[in-house]
Amino acid sequence: MQNIEKNDTCHPRSSQVKGRLKFSKQQMDVLIAAAQGKSVFITGSAGTGKSYILGFIVDFLKECCGPDSVFITASTGLAACALRGTTLHSFAGIGLGTDDAEKLASKVLGKKEHVDRWRRAQVLIIDEISMIDGELFDKLDYVARVVRRMNGEELHPLCFGGLQLIVTGDFFQLPPVKPPNQRKFFAFDSDCWDKCFDLQVELNYVFRQSDEQLISMLNEIRKGCQSAETIKSLNSCFRVLADDGLGISPTRLYPLKVDVREENMKELKALENPVVKFTAQDRVAGSQYKGALDSMRLEKELDVCVGAQVMLIKNFDTEAGLVNGAKGVVLGFTSASFKESDVKENVAYLVNPMMKWPVVRFACNGTEKVIRPEKQSVESGGIEVAKRVQVPLILAWSLSVHKCQGMTLDKVETDLSKAFDYGMVYVALSRVKSLEGLQLLGFDPSRIKVHPNVVSFYKRLSSC
């Protein structure tokens, strides 16, 4: 790794001096703790660089411990694929995880590959922890302590069987889906939570937005507050966004995925232009990994045409703005070389036999780029277990609030009066870079919902 030094204001992505990366004091504390083998919980509002710092930690621990002993997981397949990992359920070998802890431990012990995985692991990464409930977290702790116990022990004496845990997420964002035990609604409600971590840190510097007014507003909404100034700011967003002349419309955000698919198909058909189809080429190491393909951002089938509103789902050039979430419009199709690509020409031919690829104009400075097929893979303990090759675009007249997590959007159009879950208003609003890029169709202040347990947890965290 490169040398690193403390800096109270600099973000590692934005400042490099003679090969030395600068981090804030908080980020340094996290990096040092992880390097010392300590278990760490990293939280913070949207845009504070949780995923970015996690990337540094993963690279360092793979280098120190070996890639086959560092397992990267997340609560959802979408989040896991973004890290080239698997779901937490898949890593653990617990299926849906609905059985009691003893039955789950027996299930894991009954399969050699699951036991080998648990025992080979030295580090377990868990991203998007907000969607894991406390009962499941306790079950995982029990399974780990059973599977990793030593001779003569009933249970391993340490939490998670002595594994180093690196856990990230924001409990103010999307919560678990219908937790069976309301007393253990969130992971931090589990019996073992506080025993699991040597350090719990809430990052507090926002990098996604530079608009101080928006940052202040988002901080309020994240915590369930609505000052008169915030309501006034949101009411000012009931307007039509100015046309920038690039032919790129705002992205509409919906709570439900079914509304997204219907609208995107309707808009595509309305263009009445010839549709070009791209078919993903998949490979898995075994049938147990087929589910990983369903969670990939890369589509199994992608239909686009000239005029289609699309979104990039892979980082290409961060300085130019060509990142995950960059919005664009398809101008046409052209051929492209594959000599320097990690995708072979014969595989690209299977994706599209015409070997024609979309030319997309992006909102970032009107940049035009040919988008060729790319590879996305899933690893388990450093071994590639699933791979998909596809054009890294999705139709993007609209997106679901869930699918836009982790993205930064230039222009957003949404109806916040239809939000139905804890944190949904905050997640939707925190995707946009500035208030200038937000168009509201509806807003109901009562939809700003925060679970009281989350408020209490963060008060305790800030007082430590």
N, C-alpha and C positions, 0 to 999 in steps of 0.2 A: 504493500500500500504506500501511497505517497505520504510524506510528512504532513502533519496537520498542526494547526495552532489555533489558540483561542481568539475570538473576536466577538464582541458583544452585539454587533449589528450585521455582520456579513453572513450571507448564505453561501454554502459551498458551491452551489450551481453558478453563482454570479461573480465569484471572485477567486482568481488563482494568481498567485504571485510567485514566479520562479518555481513552479511545480508544487508550491505549498498551498494546500487547501485550507480556507478559513472557515471555522465553525463558531456558532454562538456558544456561550458558556454552557447552556442547557444541553446542546447537542454534544459538546465535548464530554459532559458528565455521562451521557448515555453511551457514547462510544467507548469511553474508558471502562465503564462498568461491564459492558458486553465483552470487551477484550480481556477483562479479568475473570471471565467465566461466570459472572453474576447474572441472575435472572432479572429481566427488566420489562416493565410495562410502559409503553410509550403512547401517550394520548395527546390531544390537542384539537383545535377547531379545524375545519376544512381549509386546506391551503397552507398549513404550517410545516409541511415537508416531512410528514410521518413516513410516507412511502420512500421518500428520497433517502432519509437517514437509514431506513431499513435496508436499502440496497447496499450501502457501505458496510453495514454490519454483516449482512449475508456473505459478501465477498471476503471479508476479513475472517469470518469463522470457517468458511469453506477452506481457506488457505491454511488456517491453523489446525483445524480438526480433520480435514479431509472432506471432500464433497459427499462421500458416501455415508457420512455420519451426521450431516446437517439436513433436516427434513423441513421443507417449506410448505405450509398449509394455509388455508383461509376458511372462513365460515361458509362461503359460497364458491361455486365453481368459477364464476366470473372473476371474482377477486383472486382466486387461486391461480387461474390461467395468466392473469396479468403479471404474476410473479414466477411463472413457469413451474408452479407447484401443483399440489392436489388438494382436494377438500380435506378438512380435518377428519371427517367421518371415514374417508377412503384410507388415509394414512393409518388411522386407529384400527381399522378392520371391524368396526362395530355396526355396520349397516346403517339403519335409521337411528340406532341408539335409543330405542324406546323401551327395551328390556331393562330390568334392574341391574345394578352394578355387578352382582355376582354372576348373572347369566352372561353379561357382556364379556366379563373376564374369561369365563369358560369358553365362549365363542372364539375369542382371540387365541387362547391357548390351544384350541383345536386345529389351528392352521399354522403350519411351520413358517410360511412366508410372513405372516403377521407377527409371530413371535420374533423372528429374525430381525424384522424391521424395528420393533420396539427396543430390542436389546442392542442392536447396532448403533442406534441413535445416541448422539451426545447432545445435540441441540434440536429443539423443536420450535419452529417459527409459526406463530398463529396471527394472521392478519384479519382485519374486520371483526374483532372480537365482540362488537356490540350485538351481533346477531346470534351469539352463542348464549344459551340460558345457563343459570347457575347450577341446576340439577345435572345437566349434561357435563359441565365443567368438573363437578365432583365425581361423576362416573368415570370420566377420563383419568382423573387423578387416581382413583381406585384401580382401574385397569392397569395403569402404568406401574403402580406399586406392587400389584400381583405378578405381572409378567416380568418385571425387572428385579424381583426379590432374589436374595442370595440363598444358598443352601441353608436349610434349617429355619429360615425366616417365614413368618406368616405373611408379612407385608414388608416391602422396602421401607425403611424408617423415614425417608425423605419424600417431600412432595414430588409427584410425577416421577417417582423412582430415581430421583437425583438428576434428571434431565435439566439442562440449562434452557430456560424458557425466554423467548423474545416475543412479546405479545404487543400488538398495536391495534389501535382503533379509537373511535370516539363514541361514547355511550349516548351523547346528545343526538347522534344520527340514527339511522334505521335500527329498530329493536328486533329481538327474536320474534319469530312467527308463532303465535299461540303457545307460549311455554306451558307445559303441563302442571308445573308447580308455581303458583303465583308468588309464593314466599321466596322463591329463588328465581325471580324474573330475569335478572341479568347475571352475567358471569361473576361480577363482583359481589353478588349475593350468596355465592357458594361458600361452603364451610372452609374451604382451603385457600381462598383467594389471597388473603394477606400473608399467609405462610409461604406462598409460592414465589414472592418477589423480594429481591434485595433492594430494588429501586423502582419507584413509580413516578413518572415525570409527565407533566402537562406542558407541551411546547406552546409558547404564547406569541410568537412572531409570525404574522401572516405574510406569505409571499405571493399568493395567487392574485390578491387585489392590492392596488396601490391607492385606491380611493378611500380616504380616511372616513368619509361619511358612510360608505358602504360597509367598511370594516366594523364601525361602531354599531350600525344597524344589525349586522349579522351576529355580532356578539350578544346583542340583546335578544334576538330571536332564538339563538341557540339555547339560551337559558330561560326561554319562555316569557320574556318581557316584551312590552310594546309601549314605548314612550310616545308622547304626542308627536315628537319629531320623527320617529320611525313611521308612524301611521301616515304622517304628512308626506314623507319621502315615497312610501309605497303608493299612495294615492296619486302622486305625480307621474307614476308609471302607467297610468291608464291613457295610453296614446299609441299611435302607429309610429313605429320606428322609421327613420328616414331611409330612403333607398340609396345605397352607396354606389349604384351603377354597375356593380359586379355581377348582378343576377343571382345573388345568394340571399336566401330568405332567413329570418330568425328560426331557430329550432324550437318547435313546440314541445313542451314537456307534459306528459300525462301520468297519472298515478297507475293506470292499468296497461299491461302489455298488449292486450287484445285491441285496445283503441289505437295503439301505435301501429300495429301491423295493418289494420284496416285502412288507416289514413295513408300510410306510405304506399300501399298497393293502389289505392284510389288515385293518388296524385301521379303515380307512375303511369297508370293507364290513361289519365287525362292528357298527358303530353302527346299521345298518339304518334310517337316516334318508334322506329324499329328497336326492339329490346335485344340486348346482347347478354347471354347467359354465361356465368362462370361457375364451374362445379369444383368444389374442394376435393383434393386428393388426400386421403387419410391413411394413417398406419398406426396400429397399436401393438404393444408387446404382448397383450393377452386380453381375453374377453372382459376381465375385471376392470380394465381401463377404458372401456368404450364410453362410459359416462363422462370421462374427461373431455371427450370431443364435443359433447352437447353443451358444455359450459364455456367453450372457447368463444372469444369475441369474433373470430373469423367465421363467416356464415358458411353453412353447408352448401347452399346455393345462393348466388347473388345475381339479380336481374337489374340492369341499368340501361339507360339510353341517354341520348343527347338531351340536356336540360334537366337531368335528374339531380336533385339535391342529395349530396352524399357527405359522409364524415369519415375522416381518417381514424383508424383504430390502432395505430402504431406510431411511435416516435421515429421521425426521420431526421429532422434538422431542428433542434430546439431553438437555435438562434434565429432561424427564419420563420419560426412559428408553426412549422410542420410537425405537430405533435398529436398525440391521442386526443381527439375531440375537435381537431381543426375542420371547419366546415367549408365545403366547396360545391361547385357545380360542374357537371360533365360537359365538356366542349366537343368531344369527339373521341375517336379511337385510332390508335396507331401501333405499329410494330416496335419492338425494343430488343436490345441485345441482352443475352443472359450469360455472357462470358465471365463477368465478375460478380455474379449473383450466387447465393447459396441455394438457389433453386435451379435444377437442371432443366435444359431445354425440352427434353422429352416429357418431363413432368408438367412443365408449363403448357405443353401441347394438350395434355389431358384436361387441364383446367379450362382452356379455350382453344379448340382445334383451329380457329382462324388466326391464332397468335396475334390478336389485336387487343390492346390494353387501353383503359380509360385515360384520356387527357383531362385533368381536373384543374380548374382555376379556383384557388383558395382565397378566403377572405383576408388572410394575412398578406397585405400589400399586393394583392392580385397575382400572387405567385402561381405559375402554371407548371404542372409536373405530370409526367407519365407514371401511372401507378401499376407496377408489375406485381405478379404473385410473390408472396413472402411466406416464410415458414414460421409457424408458431408451435412450440413444443411444450410438453409437460414432463417434469422430472420427478423422480422419487428417489431420494438418497443419492443424487448425482447421476442417476441412470435415466435416459430418455425412455418414457413408457408410452407416449402418444405424440403424434405429430400431424399437423394439418397444413397443407399448402393451398393458399387462396389469395385473391386480391384483397388487400386490407382496407376495404371500404364497407360501409353499411348505408342503406337508404336513410336519409336524415331530415325529411320534412318534419318528423316527430321522433321523440325518444321517450322511454319510460324513465321515471325518477330513479328507479333502481339501477337501470343500465347506465345512467350518466354519472354514477358515483365515480370519483377519481378523475373526471374530465374537467377541462376548463373551456367554457363556451363564450364566444364573442357576443352573440345575440340570442336571447331567450324570450320565447312567448309562452306564457303559462297562465292557467286559471287556478289560483291558490285556494279558491273556495271549495275545490273538490278534493283537497288533501284529506286523508283519513287516518293517518297513523302518526305516532310519536316521531318527531324530528323531520317529517316529510317536507314541511314548508322550508325549514332550514336547509335541507339537502338541496332542494330545487333552487333556492335563491343563491346558495353559496357556489353554484356552478359558474355564475356569470362574473366576468371581469370587472364590470363597472355598472352603475345605475343607468348610464347612457345606453347600455345594451339590453335593458330589461323592459319588456312590454307585458303588462298585466291585463288579463281579460276578466279577472274576478279576484276578489280578496275578502276573506272573512277572518277577522282577528281571532275568533274562537278556534280556528284551525291551527293556530300556533300552540302545539301541544308538547309538553315536556313531562316525562315521568318524574314524580316527586323523589323516587329512590335515586335517580340520576343526579338531581340537584344536591341531595344530601351527600352522595358519594364525592362529588367534585368539591364540595365545601370541606370535607375531611381531607381530601387530597391537597388542597391549597393551604391548609393549616399545618401540614406536616413539615 
